[in-house]
Amino acid sequence: MDEEYDAIVLGTGLKECILSGMLSVSGKKVLHIDRNTYYGGDTASITPLEELFSKFKQENPGEKYGRGRDWNVDLIPKFLMANGLLVKLLIHTGVTRYLEFKSIEGSYVYKQGKIAKVPVDQKEALASDLMGMFEKRRFRNFLIYVQDFKEDDPKSWKDFDPMTQNMTTLYAKFGLDTNTQDFTGHALALHRDDDYLGEPAVNTIRRIKLYSDSLARYGKSPYLYPMYGLGELPQGFARLSAIYGGTYMLDKPIDEIVFEGGRVVGVRSGAEVAKCKQVYCDPSYVPDKVRKVGKVIRCICLMDHPIANTKDALSTQIIIPQKQVGRRSDIYVSLISYTHQVSAKGWFIGMVSTTVETDNPENEIKPGLDLLGSVAQKFVSISDYYEPTDKGLESQIFISQSYDATTHFETTCLDVLDIFKRGTGEDFDFSKIKQELGDEEQ
């Protein structure tokens, strides 16, 4: 450990492992340390099942749920958009060689106590039971506009400037009612709240196109999920870093991040000090450089059945838009199963999550739990959500945000790319890494 590195990465959560891989590929000498004995941090997949029961201080499950080693339970489950940023990172970095993915079977949205498939094209718009006949036609016209929209071709903007005019104005242009706006903004564009309505419409158009492009890749839903759980992702990026010379140390306590003149110069573990120019870490390593901005509640549920009214889908996502249940933030429901090698045969893992808004968080997720139906076992966690107070430009310590309540990875990747740019002063060069890996394979 008593060496000098370009960067030291603390924690093996997904964000830190992605950054470690990106930095190593960019030619940096990287040391990656975790105080835990396992990879993944908050994004670990817990196996065997007995360990999950132990973590939440519940009695050993015995043989009720089949073989414990057949379970890989995510603490923070998230799906990948098939054409999204994380998939692009995985492909461009070659991490896909270590992983296998399977599509999620369904994507649904909640309206007035019921769920319906999220309509994403003209045909589905006209068949959807989310809207009346006249509204369907208006929504169909809106989808055609989004489909034909090209940022570099103002003619496709059709007398509307999406760069300066907001989303409320675009909805009004097509006469869409508030219910249609609700599922469009939250289940298609995946906004977490209604702040987007006042932002330039181009942001939401991009998000809808991403959803549509992702859906087009596999057909059932826009989402993918790794076989054997999300814990495979950090390990995949860790392997990538190792290929490019990165050094890993698990079960290594971090006693001090060393500064000189307000700038990071190393990390101390016991009597050992590793020198470095930069540190990248999750909020738990620097409590004095982050602020709590909220809480997230997550409820892991073990079930022996799929969710009702999803055509018996063995995996699915349901979004409950905030207004449907009188809230300021959405509720997310996800379901995965033995088909993704995360549970014993015939069993399912449901998850309900949201941003905490009241003093009774468990009551806030009730609409999502009601959709799951009968549940054999529940594991509830409430975690603080932190943001860094130090951008790192002077101190050279770069801190990730906590994981939000969303069940997709887009916000995670935006945080990673922002940290990488602040740390290196440049955007990550996808084309360079693709060429390097191509040369290596030849």
C-alpha positions in Angstrom: 0.0 0.0 0.0 3.0 2.3 0.6 3.1 3.5 -3.0 2.0 6.6 -4.9 -1.1 6.5 -7.1 -2.8 8.9 -9.5 -6.1 8.1 -7.8 -7.4 6.2 -4.8 -11.0 5.0 -4.9 -12.8 4.3 -1.6 -15.8 1.9 -1.5 -16.8 -0.7 -4.1 -20.3 0.5 -4.8 -21.4 0.6 -8.4 -20.5 4.2 -8.9 -17.0 3.8 -7.4 -16.3 0.6 -9.5 -17.4 2.3 -12.7 -15.1 5.3 -11.9 -12.2 2.9 -11.0 -12.6 1.2 -14.4 -12.9 4.4 -16.3 -9.8 5.9 -14.6 -7.7 2.8 -15.1 -8.7 2.7 -18.8 -7.7 6.3 -19.1 -4.2 5.4 -18.1 -4.4 6.3 -14.4 -2.6 4.2 -11.7 -5.5 3.3 -9.4 -5.7 1.8 -5.9 -9.2 0.7 -5.0 -10.0 0.0 -1.3 -13.1 -1.1 0.6 -13.5 -1.5 4.3 -16.0 -4.3 3.6 -15.1 -7.9 2.9 -17.2 -8.0 -0.3 -17.7 -6.0 -3.5 -20.7 -3.8 -4.1 -21.2 -1.7 -0.9 -24.8 -0.5 -1.0 -25.3 -2.0 -4.4 -24.3 -5.5 -3.3 -26.5 -8.6 -3.9 -26.9 -10.6 -0.7 -26.3 -14.3 -0.9 -27.2 -16.8 0.6 -30.7 -15.9 1.7 -29.8 -16.6 5.3 -27.4 -13.6 5.2 -30.3 -11.3 4.2 -32.4 -12.5 7.2 -29.4 -12.0 9.4 -28.7 -8.5 8.1 -32.2 -7.4 8.9 -32.1 -9.3 12.3 -34.8 -11.7 11.4 -35.0 -15.4 12.3 -33.3 -18.0 10.0 -35.8 -18.9 7.2 -35.1 -22.6 7.3 -36.2 -24.5 4.2 -39.3 -22.5 3.4 -37.7 -20.5 0.5 -35.7 -23.4 -1.0 -31.9 -23.4 -1.1 -30.4 -20.3 0.4 -27.6 -20.2 -2.2 -30.1 -19.9 -5.0 -30.9 -16.3 -3.9 -29.1 -13.1 -4.8 -31.1 -10.2 -3.3 -30.2 -6.7 -4.3 -30.2 -4.1 -1.5 -30.8 -1.3 -4.1 -32.5 -2.9 -7.2 -32.3 -0.9 -10.4 -32.9 -1.8 -14.0 -30.8 -0.7 -17.0 -32.3 1.1 -19.9 -31.5 -1.0 -22.9 -30.2 2.0 -24.9 -29.2 4.0 -21.8 -25.9 5.4 -20.5 -24.9 2.4 -18.3 -25.4 -0.1 -21.2 -23.3 2.2 -23.4 -20.6 2.2 -20.7 -20.8 -1.5 -20.4 -20.5 -2.1 -24.1 -17.8 0.5 -24.7 -15.7 -0.7 -21.8 -16.1 -4.4 -22.7 -17.5 -5.2 -19.3 -20.3 -7.1 -21.1 -17.8 -9.9 -21.6 -18.2 -10.7 -17.9 -22.0 -10.4 -17.6 -25.2 -11.8 -19.0 -28.4 -9.8 -19.2 -32.1 -10.7 -19.6 -34.9 -8.3 -20.5 -37.6 -7.2 -18.1 -41.0 -8.5 -19.3 -43.3 -5.6 -18.6 -43.5 -1.8 -18.0 -46.6 -0.5 -16.3 -48.0 2.7 -14.9 -50.6 3.3 -12.1 -53.7 5.3 -12.7 -56.7 5.6 -10.4 -56.0 2.4 -8.5 -55.3 0.2 -11.5 -52.2 -0.5 -13.6 -51.9 -0.3 -17.4 -49.1 -1.0 -19.9 -47.1 2.1 -20.7 -48.0 3.0 -24.3 -44.9 4.0 -26.3 -46.0 4.0 -30.0 -49.0 5.0 -32.1 -50.5 1.5 -32.1 -50.3 1.2 -28.3 -51.6 4.7 -27.8 -54.8 3.9 -29.7 -55.3 0.6 -27.8 -54.4 1.9 -24.3 -57.1 2.0 -21.7 -55.3 4.9 -20.0 -57.2 7.4 -22.2 -60.5 8.1 -23.9 -60.9 8.0 -27.7 -60.2 11.7 -28.4 -57.3 11.9 -26.0 -55.8 8.8 -27.6 -55.6 10.6 -30.9 -54.1 13.7 -29.4 -51.5 11.5 -27.6 -50.8 9.6 -30.9 -50.0 13.0 -32.6 -47.7 13.9 -29.7 -45.8 10.6 -30.1 -45.5 11.1 -33.8 -44.0 14.6 -33.1 -41.5 13.1 -30.6 -40.6 10.3 -33.0 -40.0 12.7 -35.9 -38.1 15.3 -33.8 -34.5 15.9 -34.6 -32.4 18.3 -32.6 -30.3 19.3 -35.5 -33.2 19.9 -37.8 -35.4 22.9 -36.8 -37.9 22.0 -39.5 -38.9 19.0 -37.4 -39.7 21.3 -34.4 -43.0 22.3 -36.1 -43.2 26.0 -35.1 -42.2 25.1 -31.5 -38.8 25.9 -30.0 -38.1 23.1 -27.5 -34.8 24.7 -26.5 -36.5 27.7 -24.9 -40.2 26.7 -24.5 -41.1 24.4 -21.6 -42.9 21.1 -21.4 -46.1 22.6 -20.1 -46.3 24.6 -23.4 -45.6 21.5 -25.5 -48.4 19.5 -23.7 -50.7 22.4 -24.3 -49.8 22.5 -28.0 -51.2 19.0 -28.3 -54.0 19.5 -25.9 -53.0 16.6 -23.6 -54.9 16.4 -20.3 -53.2 16.1 -16.9 -53.6 12.3 -16.7 -51.8 11.9 -20.0 -49.1 14.4 -18.9 -48.8 12.3 -15.7 -47.9 9.0 -17.3 -45.9 10.6 -20.1 -43.6 12.6 -17.7 -43.2 9.9 -15.1 -43.5 6.5 -16.8 -42.1 7.4 -20.3 -39.7 10.2 -19.5 -39.0 8.8 -16.0 -39.0 12.2 -14.2 -39.1 11.9 -10.5 -41.3 14.9 -9.8 -43.1 17.6 -11.7 -40.2 20.2 -11.8 -39.6 19.1 -15.4 -42.8 20.9 -16.5 -41.0 24.3 -16.3 -37.8 23.1 -18.0 -37.0 23.2 -21.7 -39.1 20.6 -23.5 -36.1 19.1 -25.3 -35.0 17.4 -22.0 -38.2 15.4 -21.9 -38.3 14.7 -25.6 -34.8 13.2 -25.2 -36.0 11.0 -22.4 -39.0 9.7 -24.2 -36.9 8.9 -27.3 -34.5 7.0 -25.0 -37.4 5.0 -23.6 -38.7 4.3 -27.2 -35.2 3.4 -28.5 -34.6 1.1 -25.5 -37.9 -0.6 -26.0 -37.1 -1.2 -29.7 -34.0 -3.2 -28.9 -35.9 -6.1 -27.1 -39.6 -5.5 -27.5 -41.1 -6.4 -24.1 -39.9 -3.4 -22.1 -37.1 -0.9 -22.3 -35.3 -2.5 -19.3 -32.5 -5.1 -18.8 -31.3 -6.8 -15.7 -28.1 -8.8 -15.1 -28.3 -12.5 -14.3 -27.4 -13.3 -10.7 -28.2 -9.7 -9.5 -26.7 -6.2 -9.6 -23.8 -7.3 -7.5 -22.3 -8.6 -10.8 -21.9 -5.1 -12.1 -19.4 -3.7 -9.6 -17.4 -6.9 -10.0 -17.4 -6.5 -13.8 -15.9 -3.0 -13.6 -13.5 -4.2 -10.9 -12.2 -6.8 -13.4 -11.9 -4.1 -16.0 -9.8 -1.9 -13.7 -7.6 -4.9 -12.8 -6.9 -5.6 -16.5 -5.7 -2.1 -16.9 -3.4 -2.3 -13.8 -5.8 -1.3 -11.0 -5.0 -2.6 -7.5 -7.8 -3.9 -5.2 -7.9 -4.3 -1.4 -11.0 -5.5 0.4 -11.4 -5.7 4.2 -9.1 -2.7 4.6 -10.0 -0.1 7.2 -9.7 3.6 6.3 -8.4 5.6 9.2 -7.8 8.9 7.6 -7.8 10.8 4.3 -4.7 12.9 4.5 -4.7 16.6 3.4 -2.0 19.2 3.0 -3.0 22.8 2.5 -6.6 21.7 1.9 -5.6 19.3 -0.9 -5.7 15.5 -0.6 -2.3 13.8 -0.6 -3.0 10.3 0.6 -5.0 7.7 2.5 -4.0 6.1 5.8 -4.8 2.6 7.0 -3.2 1.9 10.3 0.5 2.7 9.9 0.4 2.5 6.1 -0.1 5.6 3.9 -0.8 5.4 0.2 0.0 8.7 -1.5 -2.2 10.0 -4.3 -3.2 13.1 -6.3 -7.0 12.4 -6.1 -9.5 10.5 -4.0 -12.9 9.3 -5.3 -15.4 7.9 -2.7 -18.9 7.4 -1.5 -20.5 9.7 1.1 -19.8 7.3 4.0 -16.1 7.9 3.8 -16.3 11.7 4.2 -19.2 12.6 6.5 -17.9 16.2 7.0 -18.0 16.9 3.2 -21.7 15.9 2.5 -25.1 17.1 3.5 -28.3 15.1 4.0 -31.0 16.2 1.6 -33.6 13.5 2.3 -34.4 9.9 3.0 -35.3 6.9 0.8 -37.4 4.0 2.0 -37.0 0.6 0.3 -39.0 -2.6 1.1 -37.7 -5.9 -0.2 -40.5 -8.5 -0.4 -40.3 -12.3 -1.0 -43.3 -13.6 -2.9 -44.5 -16.8 -4.5 -46.5 -15.2 -7.3 -46.3 -12.5 -10.0 -48.1 -9.2 -9.7 -51.7 -9.2 -10.6 -52.8 -7.7 -14.0 -49.3 -7.9 -15.5 -50.1 -10.9 -17.7 -48.2 -13.1 -15.2 -45.0 -11.3 -16.1 -42.0 -12.9 -14.3 -40.3 -9.5 -14.1 -41.7 -6.0 -14.4 -41.6 -2.4 -13.3 -44.6 -0.3 -12.2 -44.4 3.5 -11.7 -46.9 5.2 -9.5 -46.9 8.9 -10.5 -46.9 11.3 -7.5 -50.3 12.9 -8.3 -52.1 9.6 -8.4 -51.5 9.1 -4.7 -51.3 12.8 -3.5 -47.5 12.9 -3.2 -44.6 15.1 -4.4 -42.4 12.2 -5.6 -43.1 8.9 -7.4 -43.3 5.4 -6.0 -41.4 2.7 -7.8 -42.4 -1.0 -7.8 -40.1 -3.7 -9.3 -40.3 -7.4 -9.6 -37.6 -10.0 -10.6 -37.6 -13.8 -10.2 -35.9 -17.1 -10.6 -35.7 -16.4 -14.4 -32.9 -14.0 -13.5 -31.2 -16.5 -11.2 -31.9 -14.3 -8.1 -34.3 -16.6 -6.3 -35.2 -20.2 -5.8 -37.5 -21.7 -8.4 -41.1 -20.4 -8.2 -40.1 -17.4 -6.0 -40.1 -13.7 -6.7 -38.4 -10.6 -5.3 -40.6 -7.5 -5.2 -39.3 -4.0 -4.2 -41.1 -0.8 -3.4 -39.2 2.4 -3.0 -39.8 6.1 -2.7 -38.4 9.3 -1.4 -39.6 9.8 2.2 -42.0 12.8 2.7 -43.6 12.2 6.1 -42.9 10.9 9.6 -44.5 7.5 8.6 -42.4 6.2 5.7 -43.9 2.7 5.7 -47.4 4.1 5.1 -46.0 6.0 2.1 -45.2 2.8 0.3 -48.5 1.2 1.0 -49.9 1.9 -2.6 -46.9 -0.1 -4.0 -47.3 -2.9 -1.4 -51.0 -3.2 -2.2 -50.1 -3.9 -5.9 -47.7 -6.8 -4.8 -50.5 -8.6 -3.1 -49.7 -11.2 -0.4 -46.0 -11.2 0.7 -44.2 -14.0 2.5 -41.5 -11.8 4.0 -40.7 -8.1 4.1 -37.4 -6.3 4.8 -37.6 -2.6 5.2 -34.7 -0.1 5.2 -34.7 3.7 5.4 -31.5 5.3 4.3 -30.3 8.9 4.3 -29.7 10.6 0.9 -26.5 12.6 0.8 -25.0 15.1 -1.7 -21.4 16.4 -1.6 -20.8 19.9 -0.3 -17.4 19.8 -2.0 -17.1 19.6 -5.8 -13.5 18.6 -5.4 -11.9 21.1 -7.8 -9.7 22.5 -5.0 -9.5 19.6 -2.6 -9.3 16.9 -5.3 -11.7 14.6 -3.4 -14.6 13.6 -5.6 -17.7 12.3 -3.8 -20.7 10.5 -5.3 -24.3 11.1 -4.4 -26.3 8.5 -2.6 -28.6 6.2 -4.6 -32.0 7.7 -5.2 -35.4 5.9 -5.1 -35.6 5.4 -8.9 -35.5 1.8 -10.2 -33.4 2.7 -13.3 -29.7 3.6 -13.6 -29.9 6.9 -15.6 -29.3 9.2 -12.7 -26.5 7.0 -11.4 -24.6 7.3 -14.7 -25.1 11.0 -14.9 -23.5 11.4 -11.5 -20.6 9.1 -12.6 -19.9 11.0 -15.8 -20.1 14.4 -13.9 -17.6 13.2 -11.3 -15.3 11.9 -14.0 -15.3 15.2 -15.8 -14.6 17.2 -12.6 -11.8 14.8 -11.7 -10.1 14.7 -15.1 -11.2 17.9 -16.7 -12.6 16.1 -19.7 -15.5 14.0 -20.9 -15.0 10.3 -20.9 -13.7 9.2 -24.4 -15.9 6.2 -25.3 -14.3 5.9 -28.8 -10.8 5.6 -27.4 -11.6 2.7 -25.1 -13.5 0.9 -27.8 -10.4 1.1 -30.1 -8.1 -0.1 -27.3 -10.2 -3.1 -26.5 -10.5 -3.9 -30.2 -6.7 -3.8 -30.6 -6.3 -6.0 -27.5 -8.7 -8.7 -28.8 -6.9 -8.8 -32.1 
